[in-house]
Amino acid sequence: MSKRRGMGMRAPGSGGIGNIAQQIQQMRQEMLKAQEELSQETLQVTAGGGAVSIVITGHQRIQSITLKPEIVNPDDIEMLQDLLVAAVNQAIEQSQARAAQRLEGLTDGLSIPGLF
């Protein structure tokens, strides 16, 4: 007499699809919460020895750009443009790094191809 397990039978302790779905739902809720928190967080980044200051949110939205008056030279617009580009890029990079750091812990141990 052979013993066969039915399609609905699982080994004791196995999580099954329901458990995975529950974990994904919990992870989704945690990610939404982290994303909301990131939208409220700001970073202040400076460039050019403090000549340019940028405030950016965790969602890479620039809130303000402050320039020291002495860097505004009508005869050297290119220098000002270069400082602004450097400051904006630095602010975006730091904001993205913070977001990645906040969200990476939420996906630990879960590897679903094509999901991330």
C-alpha atoms as one frame of an Amber mdcrd trajectory, in Angstrom:
protein
   0.000   0.000   0.000   1.542   3.270  -1.026   1.035   6.518   0.824   0.637
   9.562  -1.380   0.161  13.106  -0.378  -2.675  15.012  -1.913  -2.178  18.271
  -3.749  -3.271  20.255  -0.702  -0.930  18.550   1.739   2.176  20.326   2.944
   5.080  19.292   5.048   4.770  20.534   8.631   6.346  23.943   9.110   6.242
  24.939   5.467   4.885  28.404   4.814   3.162  27.761   1.547   1.859  30.342
  -0.880  -0.358  31.995   1.732   2.611  32.724   3.950   4.605  34.165   1.051
   1.663  36.356   0.048   1.365  37.573   3.639   5.094  38.381   3.746   4.857
  40.276   0.455   1.849  42.259   1.710   3.693  43.138   4.922   6.792  44.143
   2.945   4.629  46.290   0.658   3.128  48.108   3.644   6.571  48.672   5.149
   7.879  49.990   1.808   4.955  52.409   1.490   5.619  53.654   5.020   9.347
  54.060   4.311   8.598  55.915   1.068   6.234  58.270   2.888   8.883  58.915
   5.531  11.461  59.589   2.806   9.178  62.175   1.217   9.185  64.056   4.537
  12.962  63.831   5.085  15.351  66.414   3.705  19.089  66.553   3.134  21.176
  69.692   2.871  24.112  69.415   0.481  26.751  72.037  -0.219  29.224  72.453
  -3.055  31.979  74.893  -3.903  33.088  75.233  -0.300  29.584  76.174   0.793
  28.991  78.600  -2.061  25.950  76.578  -3.170  23.548  74.911  -0.766  20.725
  72.607  -1.849  17.903  71.122   0.206  16.447  67.950  -1.317  13.812  65.463
  -0.157  14.158  61.694   0.030  12.165  61.569  -3.212  14.779  63.642  -5.058
  12.716  66.824  -5.120  14.731  70.019  -4.787  13.175  72.274  -2.153  15.635
  75.131  -2.288  18.905  76.352  -3.753  20.877  79.021  -1.909  23.811  80.877
  -3.442  26.381  83.017  -1.692  26.190  86.452  -3.351  29.910  86.554  -4.090
  29.660  83.639  -6.544  27.186  85.483  -8.740  29.542  87.050 -11.239  27.977
  88.107 -14.554  31.390  87.750 -16.180  31.713  84.092 -15.140  28.314  82.462
 -15.584  29.953  79.145 -16.563  31.494  78.754 -13.095  28.102  79.291 -11.476
  26.483  76.798 -13.828  29.173  74.209 -13.073  28.686  74.700  -9.322  24.929
  74.289  -9.657  25.270  71.102 -11.718  27.749  69.647  -9.221  25.561  70.538
  -6.245  22.352  69.178  -7.796  24.042  65.925  -8.831  25.570  65.506  -5.380
  22.205  66.146  -3.721  20.460  63.596  -5.946  23.151  60.980  -5.301  22.951
  61.452  -1.533  19.159  61.346  -1.584  19.157  58.147  -3.670  21.720  56.551
  -1.352  19.571  57.359   1.673  16.476  55.914  -0.015  18.335  52.743  -1.008
  19.649  52.366   2.524  16.165  52.746   4.009  14.535  50.320   1.579  17.229
  47.624   1.374  16.432  46.221   4.805  12.838  45.631   3.774  13.740  43.158
   1.034  16.327  41.088   2.946  15.834  37.408   2.363  13.236  37.836  -0.355
  14.469  37.156  -3.843  11.793  37.044  -6.485  13.198  37.357 -10.016  11.798
  40.363 -11.816  10.385  41.929  -8.635  13.459  44.003  -7.729
